[in-house]
Amino acid sequence: MTDPDWNTTAPLPEIAAWLSAKRSVVVLTHAKPDGDAMGSTLALARALNLASGTSGAASVCECWYAGPMPAWYKFLSAPTKLRTIEPGGAPDFTLDPEAIVICDTGTWGQIDGYADWLRSRVDRACVIDHHLQGDPDTAPMRNVDTSAAAVCQSVAELCRLVLGLDSVADLPTEVAEPLYFGIATDTGWFKHGNVNAAVMRTAGDLLAAGVNHERLYNITEMHDRPARLRLMARALASLEMHNDETVVFMSLRPIDLVETGAAPGDSGGFVDIPRSVGKVRVSALLTEILTPDKQTITKISLRSKGGDDPVDVNQVAQKLGGGGHARAAGARVQGDLKTAKARLLEALA
């Protein structure tokens, strides 16, 4: 279900014109950025810097990321100007840009590391998103396309406008590459139910711009560390079947990461694995986290299988204070795994 207040207030040409007049821009996204989050932000920063003729330390635009960062991010991000903030850290609050762009989220809870800094600058903020829910007070200028499989679809068009090009296929390869990466990863390399004609057309245009599909695929799918496989074994060993084996839970605890030598980002994609079981309609990965202030929370990632009468996991996540898409959503629950499992079963019921 889409939030009626979470809507578009500015078309992409208006946003492109607004950004093109700015001399300093910071691009943000949600904490623990995924491929779509990093792809959209990097591409927009590169397009704005190319349009302004700036680079390196003198770049008009820079990206900020709140970690933990994915293992592959350095392959994709160089040489774009960026800052990373590890959990418990803080951004450079002395920086006062003329414009702030938030990509792939518009929810305060997902950008809480920047919240205090951003609240005093909301009047100069813009959101580009594709999720069904968000907080309208994050930015007065918003472009929200809930039909898009990835926010990189919208950002591809925004980059085209910023650079004054006739087609997305004309984008410089260094701009097209992170956009394609974001689309490919958010569609499960074109396997998920969000694949449609529009996203394939954009992907085709980006390939025409010179993107090397195999190189990008290898970055994420062929560079696993042994620790990731050990962590995957822990997740699979924790598997629980519920609701006549139509719902699967997997769990990870802080000790699992310590004992396997894995990092938080190594669990990416685990939640999709149980959907290969014929009867399974919903898959959940629950990850228990100890916060810097010694509070225990559990992060829940949800996926549902398409077909007849699919489960809308966005509605399930909303009951837990989260959200996302109909087939992919998430939430954070106060408490340990036992508490989170009970609340999730109740929400699914």
Buried (B, 14 or more C-beta within 10 A) or exposed (E): EEBEEBEBBBEBEBBBEBBBEBEBBBBBBBBBBBBBBBBBBBBBBBBBBBBBEBBEEEBBBBBBBBBBBBBBBEBBBEEBBBBBBEBEEEBEEEEEBBBBBBBBBBBBBBBEBBEEBBEEBEEBBBBBBBBBBBBBEBBBBBBBBBEBBBBBBBBBBBBBBBBEBEEBBBBBEBBBBBBBBBBBBBBBBEEBBBBEEEBBEBBEBBBBBBBEBEEBBEBBEEEEBEBBEBBBEBBEEBBEBBBEEBBBBBBBBEEBBEEBEBBBBBBBBBBBBBBEBEEBBBBBBBBBBEEEEEEBBBBBBBBBBEEEEBBBBBBBBBEBEBBBBBBBBBBBBEBBBEBBBEBBBEBBE
